[in-house]
């Protein structure tokens, strides 16, 4: 486990191709933050990679950031851990936004299920 802190988040490298992302409480993500986040992923993970988005904190995105978020072709899958109804609904709304490439995203009520799904997605990709 390798923990990295950006000004707005913590990212834990769980495997060379899986990272856990926790955005800090109260953050409003903008395009510059999304760019920094994407650059970090590209420089620290082996593609294709998957992301475990742990929504332990409350945060939002401005509209340009919503459009640009997770548009990297190197992202295989994303598992979101939503601990409450508001987090789940906000994730579903964000996921419904048309984007290229389209997201392979699942929402889970707990971290263990989310991580198990991500590992199976990564392993299936490499078969």
Secondary structure, 3 states (H helix, E strand, C coil): CEEEEECCEEEEEEECCEEEEEECCCCEECHHHHHHHHHHHHHHCCCCEEEEEECCCCCEECHHHHHHCCCCCCEEEEEEECCCHHHHHHHHHHHCCCCCCCCCEEEECCHHHHHHHHHHHHHHHCC
